[in-house]
Amino acid sequence: METIDGYLTRSLIKDEMKGGAGWRRVQDVANACAPTKPKMTWAAEMLLQAEQDGLAEFDMVGTEPIYRTTKTLDQAKTDHPSYIP
């Protein structure tokens, strides 16, 4: 199963190639990472914990919460060298 930290870190790398910033919706994280149902509840709780632990950054797009890793792009690439095309 995908970890939230790994997913958000690789999202940063992927988005950097397309000019984005690695932000993901709770639903995106739930679809990629949640091992249990209800997936959205699990993902929201884990993302809140990741934010409190300093692993994720929180923002809002309208009424929808979004998250991204707090790692720099260099840290992300160091953590996932095989993910760099």
Secondary structure, 3 states (H helix, E strand, C coil): CCCHHHHHHHHHHHHHHHCCCCCEEHHHHHHHHCCCCCHHHHHHHHHHHHHHCCCEEEEEECCEEEEEECCCHHHHHHHCHHHCC
